[in-house]
Amino acid sequence: MNKYEVIFIVKPDLEEAAITKEADAMKKVLTGKKAKIVEEKAWGQKELAYEIRKYKTGYYFYYLIEADSKAIDEFDRIAKINENLLRSLIIRVEE
C-alpha cells in the first residue's frame, strides 16, 4: 500500500452539518475500499487563490491515507461527480 495526501474543498454556502456530512461521505469512500486513514484534519474555511464556480472561499479537508489504487480511483471518481466539492487533489507521498 502507498501513502497519499488527499485534500478537498467543500462549497462554503452549505450549512455546517452538511459540510461535515460531505467530509464524512468522502471518508467513507476511502474506508469502504480498505484505505487506512493515518491522519485527518479539517483546515476550516479559507480564501481560495482564485474563484472556483463563483466561490471565493471554501472549507478545506486533509487526509493522510495508506491505500491501494482502487481506493484512490474511487475517491477521484466520486469527487469529480459530487457537486458540493469545488476541488480535490491527491498526491502520492514518497517514503
PyMOL commands that place a pseudoatom at each C-alpha (Angstrom):
pseudoatom trace, name=CA, resn=MET, resi=1, chain=A, elem=C, hetatm=0, pos=[0.000, 0.000, 0.000]
pseudoatom trace, name=CA, resn=ASN, resi=2, chain=A, elem=C, hetatm=0, pos=[1.141, 3.514, -0.798]
pseudoatom trace, name=CA, resn=LYS, resi=3, chain=A, elem=C, hetatm=0, pos=[0.712, 6.685, 1.221]
pseudoatom trace, name=CA, resn=TYR, resi=4, chain=A, elem=C, hetatm=0, pos=[-1.313, 9.544, -0.226]
pseudoatom trace, name=CA, resn=GLU, resi=5, chain=A, elem=C, hetatm=0, pos=[-2.265, 13.039, 0.820]
pseudoatom trace, name=CA, resn=VAL, resi=6, chain=A, elem=C, hetatm=0, pos=[-5.877, 13.777, -0.092]
pseudoatom trace, name=CA, resn=ILE, resi=7, chain=A, elem=C, hetatm=0, pos=[-7.166, 17.349, 0.046]
pseudoatom trace, name=CA, resn=PHE, resi=8, chain=A, elem=C, hetatm=0, pos=[-10.618, 18.501, -0.982]
pseudoatom trace, name=CA, resn=ILE, resi=9, chain=A, elem=C, hetatm=0, pos=[-12.610, 21.728, -0.776]
pseudoatom trace, name=CA, resn=VAL, resi=10, chain=A, elem=C, hetatm=0, pos=[-16.312, 21.816, 0.096]
pseudoatom trace, name=CA, resn=LYS, resi=11, chain=A, elem=C, hetatm=0, pos=[-18.621, 24.636, -1.036]
pseudoatom trace, name=CA, resn=PRO, resi=12, chain=A, elem=C, hetatm=0, pos=[-18.948, 27.391, 1.608]
pseudoatom trace, name=CA, resn=ASP, resi=13, chain=A, elem=C, hetatm=0, pos=[-22.687, 28.024, 1.220]
pseudoatom trace, name=CA, resn=LEU, resi=14, chain=A, elem=C, hetatm=0, pos=[-23.676, 24.723, 2.835]
pseudoatom trace, name=CA, resn=GLU, resi=15, chain=A, elem=C, hetatm=0, pos=[-24.741, 24.529, 6.472]
pseudoatom trace, name=CA, resn=GLU, resi=16, chain=A, elem=C, hetatm=0, pos=[-22.162, 23.273, 8.966]
pseudoatom trace, name=CA, resn=ALA, resi=17, chain=A, elem=C, hetatm=0, pos=[-23.914, 19.895, 9.330]
pseudoatom trace, name=CA, resn=ALA, resi=18, chain=A, elem=C, hetatm=0, pos=[-23.954, 19.430, 5.545]
pseudoatom trace, name=CA, resn=ILE, resi=19, chain=A, elem=C, hetatm=0, pos=[-20.245, 20.272, 5.298]
pseudoatom trace, name=CA, resn=THR, resi=20, chain=A, elem=C, hetatm=0, pos=[-19.426, 17.678, 7.959]
pseudoatom trace, name=CA, resn=LYS, resi=21, chain=A, elem=C, hetatm=0, pos=[-21.688, 15.179, 6.167]
pseudoatom trace, name=CA, resn=GLU, resi=22, chain=A, elem=C, hetatm=0, pos=[-19.795, 15.704, 2.895]
pseudoatom trace, name=CA, resn=ALA, resi=23, chain=A, elem=C, hetatm=0, pos=[-16.438, 15.188, 4.627]
pseudoatom trace, name=CA, resn=ASP, resi=24, chain=A, elem=C, hetatm=0, pos=[-17.720, 12.009, 6.291]
pseudoatom trace, name=CA, resn=ALA, resi=25, chain=A, elem=C, hetatm=0, pos=[-19.095, 10.724, 2.986]
pseudoatom trace, name=CA, resn=MET, resi=26, chain=A, elem=C, hetatm=0, pos=[-15.724, 11.205, 1.302]
pseudoatom trace, name=CA, resn=LYS, resi=27, chain=A, elem=C, hetatm=0, pos=[-14.035, 9.490, 4.236]
pseudoatom trace, name=CA, resn=LYS, resi=28, chain=A, elem=C, hetatm=0, pos=[-16.404, 6.509, 3.840]
pseudoatom trace, name=CA, resn=VAL, resi=29, chain=A, elem=C, hetatm=0, pos=[-15.490, 6.265, 0.156]
pseudoatom trace, name=CA, resn=LEU, resi=30, chain=A, elem=C, hetatm=0, pos=[-11.873, 5.738, 1.189]
pseudoatom trace, name=CA, resn=THR, resi=31, chain=A, elem=C, hetatm=0, pos=[-12.504, 3.402, 4.138]
pseudoatom trace, name=CA, resn=GLY, resi=32, chain=A, elem=C, hetatm=0, pos=[-15.033, 1.435, 2.100]
pseudoatom trace, name=CA, resn=LYS, resi=33, chain=A, elem=C, hetatm=0, pos=[-12.202, 0.491, -0.260]
pseudoatom trace, name=CA, resn=LYS, resi=34, chain=A, elem=C, hetatm=0, pos=[-9.956, -0.564, 2.668]
pseudoatom trace, name=CA, resn=ALA, resi=35, chain=A, elem=C, hetatm=0, pos=[-7.912, 2.621, 2.875]
pseudoatom trace, name=CA, resn=LYS, resi=36, chain=A, elem=C, hetatm=0, pos=[-6.387, 3.335, 6.278]
pseudoatom trace, name=CA, resn=ILE, resi=37, chain=A, elem=C, hetatm=0, pos=[-6.641, 6.945, 7.428]
pseudoatom trace, name=CA, resn=VAL, resi=38, chain=A, elem=C, hetatm=0, pos=[-3.420, 7.838, 9.229]
pseudoatom trace, name=CA, resn=GLU, resi=39, chain=A, elem=C, hetatm=0, pos=[-4.188, 11.500, 9.849]
pseudoatom trace, name=CA, resn=GLU, resi=40, chain=A, elem=C, hetatm=0, pos=[-7.169, 13.754, 9.244]
pseudoatom trace, name=CA, resn=LYS, resi=41, chain=A, elem=C, hetatm=0, pos=[-7.548, 17.489, 9.649]
pseudoatom trace, name=CA, resn=ALA, resi=42, chain=A, elem=C, hetatm=0, pos=[-10.297, 19.969, 8.983]
pseudoatom trace, name=CA, resn=TRP, resi=43, chain=A, elem=C, hetatm=0, pos=[-8.481, 23.143, 7.985]
pseudoatom trace, name=CA, resn=GLY, resi=44, chain=A, elem=C, hetatm=0, pos=[-11.679, 25.175, 8.072]
pseudoatom trace, name=CA, resn=GLN, resi=45, chain=A, elem=C, hetatm=0, pos=[-12.839, 27.933, 5.775]
pseudoatom trace, name=CA, resn=LYS, resi=46, chain=A, elem=C, hetatm=0, pos=[-10.084, 29.573, 3.770]
pseudoatom trace, name=CA, resn=GLU, resi=47, chain=A, elem=C, hetatm=0, pos=[-9.919, 32.031, 0.932]
pseudoatom trace, name=CA, resn=LEU, resi=48, chain=A, elem=C, hetatm=0, pos=[-9.271, 30.493, -2.480]
pseudoatom trace, name=CA, resn=ALA, resi=49, chain=A, elem=C, hetatm=0, pos=[-6.373, 31.700, -4.616]
pseudoatom trace, name=CA, resn=TYR, resi=50, chain=A, elem=C, hetatm=0, pos=[-8.870, 32.262, -7.442]
pseudoatom trace, name=CA, resn=GLU, resi=51, chain=A, elem=C, hetatm=0, pos=[-12.607, 31.910, -7.875]
pseudoatom trace, name=CA, resn=ILE, resi=52, chain=A, elem=C, hetatm=0, pos=[-13.963, 28.425, -8.496]
pseudoatom trace, name=CA, resn=ARG, resi=53, chain=A, elem=C, hetatm=0, pos=[-17.558, 28.343, -9.758]
pseudoatom trace, name=CA, resn=LYS, resi=54, chain=A, elem=C, hetatm=0, pos=[-18.044, 31.897, -8.422]
pseudoatom trace, name=CA, resn=TYR, resi=55, chain=A, elem=C, hetatm=0, pos=[-16.934, 30.952, -4.875]
pseudoatom trace, name=CA, resn=LYS, resi=56, chain=A, elem=C, hetatm=0, pos=[-14.148, 32.902, -3.205]
pseudoatom trace, name=CA, resn=THR, resi=57, chain=A, elem=C, hetatm=0, pos=[-13.841, 30.683, -0.104]
pseudoatom trace, name=CA, resn=GLY, resi=58, chain=A, elem=C, hetatm=0, pos=[-14.193, 27.001, 0.711]
pseudoatom trace, name=CA, resn=TYR, resi=59, chain=A, elem=C, hetatm=0, pos=[-13.877, 24.503, 3.551]
pseudoatom trace, name=CA, resn=TYR, resi=60, chain=A, elem=C, hetatm=0, pos=[-10.653, 22.528, 3.319]
pseudoatom trace, name=CA, resn=PHE, resi=61, chain=A, elem=C, hetatm=0, pos=[-10.196, 18.923, 4.489]
pseudoatom trace, name=CA, resn=TYR, resi=62, chain=A, elem=C, hetatm=0, pos=[-6.949, 16.929, 4.585]
pseudoatom trace, name=CA, resn=TYR, resi=63, chain=A, elem=C, hetatm=0, pos=[-6.400, 13.182, 4.918]
pseudoatom trace, name=CA, resn=LEU, resi=64, chain=A, elem=C, hetatm=0, pos=[-3.137, 11.270, 5.019]
pseudoatom trace, name=CA, resn=ILE, resi=65, chain=A, elem=C, hetatm=0, pos=[-4.003, 7.731, 3.999]
pseudoatom trace, name=CA, resn=GLU, resi=66, chain=A, elem=C, hetatm=0, pos=[-2.496, 4.360, 3.179]
pseudoatom trace, name=CA, resn=ALA, resi=67, chain=A, elem=C, hetatm=0, pos=[-4.356, 2.863, 0.250]
pseudoatom trace, name=CA, resn=ASP, resi=68, chain=A, elem=C, hetatm=0, pos=[-4.136, 0.980, -2.990]
pseudoatom trace, name=CA, resn=SER, resi=69, chain=A, elem=C, hetatm=0, pos=[-5.032, 2.377, -6.376]
pseudoatom trace, name=CA, resn=LYS, resi=70, chain=A, elem=C, hetatm=0, pos=[-8.646, 1.126, -6.227]
pseudoatom trace, name=CA, resn=ALA, resi=71, chain=A, elem=C, hetatm=0, pos=[-9.442, 3.387, -3.267]
pseudoatom trace, name=CA, resn=ILE, resi=72, chain=A, elem=C, hetatm=0, pos=[-7.770, 6.362, -4.906]
pseudoatom trace, name=CA, resn=ASP, resi=73, chain=A, elem=C, hetatm=0, pos=[-9.549, 5.793, -8.218]
pseudoatom trace, name=CA, resn=GLU, resi=74, chain=A, elem=C, hetatm=0, pos=[-12.930, 5.523, -6.491]
pseudoatom trace, name=CA, resn=PHE, resi=75, chain=A, elem=C, hetatm=0, pos=[-12.308, 8.684, -4.430]
pseudoatom trace, name=CA, resn=ASP, resi=76, chain=A, elem=C, hetatm=0, pos=[-11.311, 10.588, -7.564]
pseudoatom trace, name=CA, resn=ARG, resi=77, chain=A, elem=C, hetatm=0, pos=[-14.407, 9.376, -9.430]
pseudoatom trace, name=CA, resn=ILE, resi=78, chain=A, elem=C, hetatm=0, pos=[-16.780, 10.378, -6.618]
pseudoatom trace, name=CA, resn=ALA, resi=79, chain=A, elem=C, hetatm=0, pos=[-15.042, 13.737, -6.101]
pseudoatom trace, name=CA, resn=LYS, resi=80, chain=A, elem=C, hetatm=0, pos=[-15.493, 14.623, -9.768]
pseudoatom trace, name=CA, resn=ILE, resi=81, chain=A, elem=C, hetatm=0, pos=[-19.254, 13.976, -9.754]
pseudoatom trace, name=CA, resn=ASN, resi=82, chain=A, elem=C, hetatm=0, pos=[-20.021, 15.432, -6.309]
pseudoatom trace, name=CA, resn=GLU, resi=83, chain=A, elem=C, hetatm=0, pos=[-21.489, 18.894, -6.879]
pseudoatom trace, name=CA, resn=ASN, resi=84, chain=A, elem=C, hetatm=0, pos=[-20.699, 20.017, -3.312]
pseudoatom trace, name=CA, resn=LEU, resi=85, chain=A, elem=C, hetatm=0, pos=[-16.941, 19.649, -3.814]
pseudoatom trace, name=CA, resn=LEU, resi=86, chain=A, elem=C, hetatm=0, pos=[-15.166, 22.510, -5.523]
pseudoatom trace, name=CA, resn=ARG, resi=87, chain=A, elem=C, hetatm=0, pos=[-11.813, 20.811, -5.997]
pseudoatom trace, name=CA, resn=SER, resi=88, chain=A, elem=C, hetatm=0, pos=[-9.812, 17.771, -4.901]
pseudoatom trace, name=CA, resn=LEU, resi=89, chain=A, elem=C, hetatm=0, pos=[-6.144, 16.874, -5.009]
pseudoatom trace, name=CA, resn=ILE, resi=90, chain=A, elem=C, hetatm=0, pos=[-4.436, 13.529, -4.482]
pseudoatom trace, name=CA, resn=ILE, resi=91, chain=A, elem=C, hetatm=0, pos=[-0.666, 13.383, -4.022]
pseudoatom trace, name=CA, resn=ARG, resi=92, chain=A, elem=C, hetatm=0, pos=[1.380, 10.216, -3.580]
pseudoatom trace, name=CA, resn=VAL, resi=93, chain=A, elem=C, hetatm=0, pos=[3.848, 10.579, -0.717]
pseudoatom trace, name=CA, resn=GLU, resi=94, chain=A, elem=C, hetatm=0, pos=[7.296, 9.162, -1.382]
pseudoatom trace, name=CA, resn=GLU, resi=95, chain=A, elem=C, hetatm=0, pos=[8.731, 7.270, 1.570]
for i in range(1, 95): cmd.bond("trace and resi %d" % i, "trace and resi %d" % (i + 1))
show_as sticks, trace
zoom trace
